[in-house]
Amino acid sequence: MTPRLFVCTTCDRYAAMAQSPTRGEAMLAAVRRAAEARGVLHLVGSVACVMSCPRPNGAAVREGRGGGVFRFARLREADAPALVEFLVRRAADAAASVPEGLADRVASYILPRD
């Protein structure tokens, strides 16, 4: 199944000083630029929350309906190309691993449903 990348747009909702755009919206813009450059913009979406609030700037790569979910936290805009590259690699090969530069940003992996 084709994976999709979802970026949280409400991060950082608990910041002392609200930002506009939010850090999540800025991250989404960076991810969209990277995805457009790779021709996979259609695989990128946004959500109100990926539940990384204690460690904001989250995103998730979901591997189709019922598939596994990689949840990332503490992302920076500079991580957008690596995140999109991971999406592209997972689309081509379900065994593709998380890039080294993102390994410390994996918050969780939810196993696929049987």
C-alpha positions as CSV (number, residue, x, y, z in Angstrom):
1,M,0.0,0.0,0.0
2,T,1.1,3.5,-0.7
3,P,2.3,5.4,2.4
4,R,1.1,8.9,3.1
5,L,2.8,11.6,5.1
6,F,0.7,13.7,7.5
7,V,2.1,16.9,9.2
8,C,0.5,18.3,12.4
9,T,-0.5,21.9,11.8
10,T,-1.3,22.8,15.4
11,C,2.2,22.3,16.8
12,D,3.2,24.0,19.1
13,R,-0.3,24.6,20.6
14,Y,1.1,24.7,24.1
15,A,3.8,27.3,23.5
16,A,3.9,30.2,25.9
17,M,3.8,32.7,22.9
18,A,1.6,31.7,20.0
19,Q,3.2,31.9,16.6
20,S,1.7,32.6,13.3
21,P,2.2,30.6,11.3
22,T,2.4,27.8,13.8
23,R,5.6,25.7,13.8
24,G,3.5,22.9,12.3
25,E,2.2,25.1,9.5
26,A,5.8,26.1,8.8
27,M,6.9,22.5,8.8
28,L,4.0,21.6,6.4
29,A,5.1,24.3,4.0
30,A,8.7,22.9,4.1
31,V,7.5,19.3,3.6
32,R,5.3,20.4,0.7
33,R,8.2,22.1,-1.0
34,A,10.4,19.0,-0.6
35,A,7.5,16.7,-1.8
36,E,6.8,18.9,-4.8
37,A,10.5,18.7,-5.8
38,R,10.3,14.9,-5.6
39,G,7.0,14.7,-7.4
40,V,5.1,13.2,-4.4
41,L,3.1,16.2,-3.2
42,H,-0.1,14.1,-3.7
43,L,1.2,11.9,-0.8
44,V,1.4,14.7,1.7
45,G,-1.5,15.9,3.9
46,S,-2.1,17.7,7.1
47,V,-3.9,16.9,10.4
48,A,-4.8,18.8,13.5
49,C,-2.7,16.5,15.7
50,V,-0.4,13.5,15.6
51,M,-0.2,13.4,19.4
52,S,3.4,14.6,19.8
53,C,2.4,17.6,21.9
54,P,5.0,17.0,24.7
55,R,7.6,17.0,21.9
56,P,6.1,19.2,19.2
57,N,6.5,19.5,15.5
58,G,5.2,16.1,14.7
59,A,4.4,14.1,11.5
60,A,3.4,10.6,10.7
61,V,4.0,8.3,7.8
62,R,1.0,6.0,7.5
63,E,1.4,2.9,5.3
64,G,-2.1,2.6,3.9
65,R,-5.3,1.6,5.7
66,G,-4.5,-0.8,8.4
67,G,-0.8,-0.4,7.8
68,G,1.9,0.6,10.2
69,V,2.4,4.2,11.3
70,F,5.8,5.9,12.0
71,R,5.2,8.9,14.2
72,F,7.9,11.6,14.4
73,A,8.4,14.4,16.9
74,R,10.8,17.3,17.4
75,L,11.1,17.9,13.7
76,R,12.7,20.9,12.2
77,E,12.0,22.4,8.8
78,A,15.5,21.3,7.8
79,D,14.2,17.7,8.3
80,A,11.6,18.0,5.6
81,P,13.8,16.6,2.7
82,A,14.8,13.5,4.8
83,L,11.2,13.0,5.8
84,V,10.0,13.1,2.2
85,E,12.9,10.9,1.2
86,F,11.7,8.3,3.8
87,L,8.2,8.5,2.3
88,V,9.6,7.9,-1.2
89,R,11.7,5.0,0.0
90,R,8.9,3.4,1.9
91,A,6.6,3.7,-1.2
92,A,9.3,1.9,-3.2
93,D,10.2,-0.7,-0.6
94,A,8.3,-1.5,2.6
95,A,11.5,-2.6,4.3
96,A,13.2,0.8,3.8
97,S,14.5,2.0,7.1
98,V,14.3,5.4,8.8
99,P,17.2,7.7,7.6
100,E,19.9,8.1,10.2
101,G,19.2,11.8,10.5
102,L,15.6,11.1,11.6
103,A,16.3,8.1,13.8
104,D,16.3,10.2,17.0
105,R,13.0,11.8,16.0
106,V,10.9,8.6,15.8
107,A,8.4,8.9,18.6
108,S,6.7,5.6,18.0
109,Y,5.9,2.9,15.5
110,I,2.4,1.5,15.5
111,L,2.3,-2.1,14.1
112,P,0.0,-2.8,11.2
113,R,-3.3,-4.5,11.9
114,D,-3.4,-8.2,10.9
